[in-house]
């Protein structure tokens, strides 16, 4: 028997021998419960009364189950919840306001599901949400209006979401974003002033896309700790690609560059400390020797 005074309950199973569980209104017996983790248990759904009397719960992890549908009443009684992990389930569609009961929620993961769209007002009433993981869903496109409830967001992962482009108005709804993960998508072009409304951004990940063009002034106004664009199809960079921005760590490795303008990195001379050009085998012009490229970079770590 589990003591009714526990504050953590964790139930899981080996990968090759998952549990077969269903959820019901059992947790009212644990008035001090703050963290509930039930994974690898083939849970098919969350009942509308499962958490009705569980006001103390702060962390709920139901990842690696078989949940296909959610409605807002599934979360009734979870007004204190701060972290919700629903990754690695079978979710394909979520209605507007699904999480509106969770007005104190700070961290939400819907990664590794089957979501093909982000419904309008899906994140309604999540006024304290700072971390959202939508990675590894076949979303394809996100209309800007569907992000209007995410202004407090600081960390957004859209990794491997089959994105081909992002609407210019998308970023205007994310003024507090600090970490943005766009790896493993199908993006081809970064336009001028693309991220100029993301004034708080510090880490931007663009690796493993189909990037073949970075326009001048693409990163204007950004003060980045880290910018990664490795494993793309870049052959050249415009002379003013990095104008009016600061970058501490820059990764351009595993691209198809044939030459660099000798002044390409000069705008970064005061801040850049780490530069990766590994696995670039296509450089042809001697005028772009490594020594000439690096000479303006006074702060570069060796």
C-alpha positions in Angstrom: 0.0 0.0 0.0 1.1 3.5 -0.8 1.0 6.0 2.1 -1.6 8.6 1.7 1.0 11.2 2.8 3.4 10.8 -0.1 4.1 13.8 -2.3 5.6 11.9 -5.3 4.2 8.8 -7.2 6.1 7.3 -10.1 4.9 4.3 -12.1 6.8 3.0 -15.2 7.9 -0.2 -16.8 10.6 -1.7 -19.1 10.3 -0.8 -22.8 9.6 -4.3 -23.7 7.0 -4.9 -21.0 4.8 -1.9 -20.6 2.0 -1.7 -18.1 -1.7 -1.6 -19.1 -3.4 1.0 -16.9 -6.4 3.2 -17.0 -6.9 6.4 -15.0 -9.7 7.1 -12.6 -10.6 9.4 -9.7 -8.1 7.7 -7.4 -5.7 10.5 -6.4 -7.9 12.3 -4.0 -6.5 9.8 -1.4 -3.2 11.7 -1.6 -3.8 15.2 -0.3 0.0 16.1 -0.4 0.7 14.8 -3.8 2.8 17.2 -5.8 4.3 15.1 -8.6 2.7 12.3 -10.5 4.5 10.4 -13.2 2.9 7.4 -15.0 4.8 6.4 -18.1 5.1 3.4 -20.4 1.7 2.2 -19.2 -0.5 2.3 -22.4 -2.9 4.8 -20.8 -5.6 5.4 -23.5 -7.2 8.5 -22.1 -7.5 11.0 -19.1 -10.9 10.8 -17.5 -12.9 14.0 -16.8 -12.9 13.3 -13.1 -9.4 11.9 -12.7 -7.9 15.0 -11.1 -11.0 16.8 -10.0 -9.9 16.9 -6.3 -6.2 17.0 -6.8 -5.5 20.7 -6.2 -1.9 20.2 -4.8 -0.4 18.6 -7.9 2.4 20.7 -9.5 4.0 18.2 -12.0 2.1 15.7 -14.1 4.0 13.4 -16.5 2.0 11.1 -18.7 4.5 10.7 -21.4 5.0 7.4 -23.4 1.4 6.3 -23.3 -1.4 5.9 -25.8 -3.5 9.0 -25.2 -5.3 10.0 -28.4 -7.7 12.8 -27.3 -7.8 15.6 -24.7 -10.6 17.9 -23.6 -10.4 20.8 -21.1 -12.3 18.9 -18.4 -9.5 16.3 -18.3 -7.5 18.9 -16.3 -10.3 20.1 -14.0 -8.9 20.4 -10.4 -5.3 21.0 -11.5 -5.2 24.8 -10.9 -1.7 24.5 -9.2 -0.1 22.5 -12.0 3.2 24.0 -13.3 4.6 21.2 -15.5 2.7 19.0 -17.9 4.5 16.3 -20.1 2.3 14.6 -22.7 5.2 13.7 -25.1 5.3 10.4 -26.9 1.5 9.9 -27.1 -0.9 9.6 -30.0 -2.4 13.1 -30.0 -3.4 14.2 -33.5 -5.7 17.1 -32.9 -6.4 19.4 -30.0 -9.3 21.8 -29.6 -9.2 25.5 -28.7 -8.9 26.0 -25.0 -7.8 22.5 -24.2 -5.5 23.7 -21.4 -7.5 26.6 -20.1 -7.9 25.1 -16.7 -4.1 25.2 -16.2 -3.7 28.9 -15.8 -0.5 28.5 -13.7 1.2 26.2 -16.2 4.8 27.1 -16.9 6.1 24.1 -18.9 4.3 22.1 -21.5 5.6 19.3 -23.7 3.6 17.9 -26.6 6.6 16.5 -28.4 6.6 13.3 -30.4 2.9 13.2 -31.1 0.9 13.3 -34.4 -0.2 16.9 -34.4 -0.7 18.3 -37.9 -2.0 21.7 -36.9 -2.0 24.2 -34.0 -5.6 25.2 -33.4 -6.6 28.8 -32.9 -6.6 29.6 -29.2 -5.2 26.2 -28.3 -3.1 27.9 -25.6 -5.8 30.2 -24.3 -5.4 31.2 -20.7 -1.8 30.0 -20.4 -0.6 33.4 -19.2 2.4 32.0 -17.3 3.7 29.5 -19.9 7.4 30.0 -20.5 8.5 26.6 -22.1 6.7 24.9 -25.0 7.9 21.8 -26.8 6.1 21.0 -30.0 9.0 19.1 -31.6 8.7 16.0 -33.7 5.1 16.7 -34.8 4.1 16.9 -38.6 2.7 20.4 -38.2 3.9 21.8 -41.5 2.7 25.4 -41.0 1.7 27.6 -38.0 -0.5 30.6 -38.8 0.7 33.6 -36.8 -2.7 34.2 -35.2 -2.5 30.8 -33.5 0.4 32.0 -31.3 -1.3 35.1 -29.9 -1.6 33.5 -26.4 2.1 32.8 -26.1 3.6 36.2 -25.4 5.2 35.1 -22.1 7.0 32.2 -23.8 10.7 32.1 -23.4 11.7 28.7 -24.8 10.1 27.3 -27.9 11.0 24.1 -29.7 9.7 23.4 -33.2 12.4 20.9 -34.1 11.4 18.4 -36.8 8.0 19.9 -37.5 8.2 19.8 -41.3 8.2 23.5 -41.5 9.0 25.0 -44.9 8.7 28.6 -44.0 7.6 30.8 -41.1 5.3 33.8 -41.6 6.9 37.2 -40.9 4.2 38.0 -38.3 4.8 34.8 -36.4 7.6 36.4 -34.4 5.6 39.4 -33.3 3.6 37.3 -30.9 6.7 36.0 -29.1 8.4 39.2 -27.7 9.9 37.4 -24.7 11.4 34.4 -26.6 15.0 33.6 -25.5 15.6 30.1 -26.9 14.3 29.1 -30.3 14.9 25.6 -31.8 14.1 25.2 -35.5 16.4 22.3 -36.2 15.5 19.5 -38.6 13.0 21.3 -40.7 12.8 22.3 -44.4 13.6 26.0 -44.2 15.4 27.3 -47.3 15.8 31.0 -46.8 16.4 33.4 -43.9 15.1 36.8 -45.0 16.4 40.2 -44.1 15.3 41.3 -40.6 13.7 37.9 -40.1 14.1 37.8 -36.3 14.2 41.6 -35.6 11.2 41.5 -33.3 12.8 38.9 -31.0 14.7 41.3 -28.9 15.2 38.9 -26.0 16.5 36.0 -28.1 19.9 34.5 -27.0 20.0 31.0 -28.6 18.9 30.2 -32.2 19.2 26.7 -33.7 18.9 26.3 -37.4 20.9 23.1 -38.0 19.8 20.4 -40.4 17.4 22.5 -42.5 17.6 23.1 -46.3 19.1 26.6 -46.0 20.7 27.8 -49.2 20.3 31.6 -48.7 20.8 33.9 -45.8 19.9 37.5 -46.8 21.9 40.6 -45.7 20.8 41.9 -42.3 19.2 38.6 -41.4 20.1 38.9 -37.7 19.9 42.6 -37.2 19.3 43.6 -33.6 20.0 40.2 -32.1 22.4 39.7 -29.2 23.0 36.0 -29.4 25.0 33.7 -27.2 24.6 30.9 -29.8 23.7 30.7 -33.5 24.0 27.3 -35.2 23.4 26.7 -38.9 25.4 23.5 -39.4 24.4 20.8 -41.9 22.7 23.0 -44.4 23.3 23.8 -48.1 24.9 27.2 -47.8 27.4 28.2 -50.4 28.0 31.8 -49.6 27.0 34.6 -47.1 26.2 38.2 -47.9 28.8 40.7 -46.8 26.3 42.2 -44.3 24.8 38.9 -43.1 26.0 39.6 -39.6 25.8 43.4 -39.5 24.4 45.1 -36.4 24.2 41.9 -34.3 26.4 40.2 -31.7 27.2 36.5 -31.5 29.3 34.7 -29.0 29.3 31.2 -30.6 28.7 30.6 -34.3 28.5 27.2 -36.0 28.6 27.1 -39.8 30.1 23.6 -40.1 29.1 21.0 -42.7 27.9 23.4 -45.4 28.9 23.9 -49.0 30.8 27.1 -48.9 33.1 27.7 -51.8 34.4 31.1 -50.5 34.0 33.7 -47.8 34.1 37.4 -48.2 37.2 38.5 -46.2 35.2 40.9 -44.1 32.3 38.6 -43.4 33.1 38.2 -39.7 34.3 41.8 -39.0 30.9 42.9 -37.5 31.4 40.1 -34.9 35.0 41.0 -34.0 34.2 42.3 -30.5 32.1 39.4 -29.2 32.7 36.2 -31.2 34.6 33.6 -29.1 33.8 30.4 -30.8 33.6 29.7 -34.6 33.0 26.3 -36.1 33.8 25.7 -39.8 34.4 22.0 -39.5 33.7 19.6 -42.4 33.7 22.3 -45.0 35.5 20.6 -47.9 34.4 22.9 -50.8 36.5 26.1 -50.2 38.3 26.9 -53.4 39.6 30.5 -53.3 42.9 31.1 -51.6 41.8 34.7 -50.8 39.6 33.2 -48.1 42.3 31.6 -46.1 41.5 30.8 -42.5 44.1 33.3 -41.2 42.6 36.2 -43.2 39.1 35.3 -42.1 40.0 35.1 -38.4 42.3 38.1 -38.2 39.6 40.5 -37.2 38.3 38.2 -34.4 40.2 39.5 -31.5 38.2 37.6 -28.9 38.2 34.2 -30.6 39.2 31.4 -28.3 41.9 29.1 -29.5 
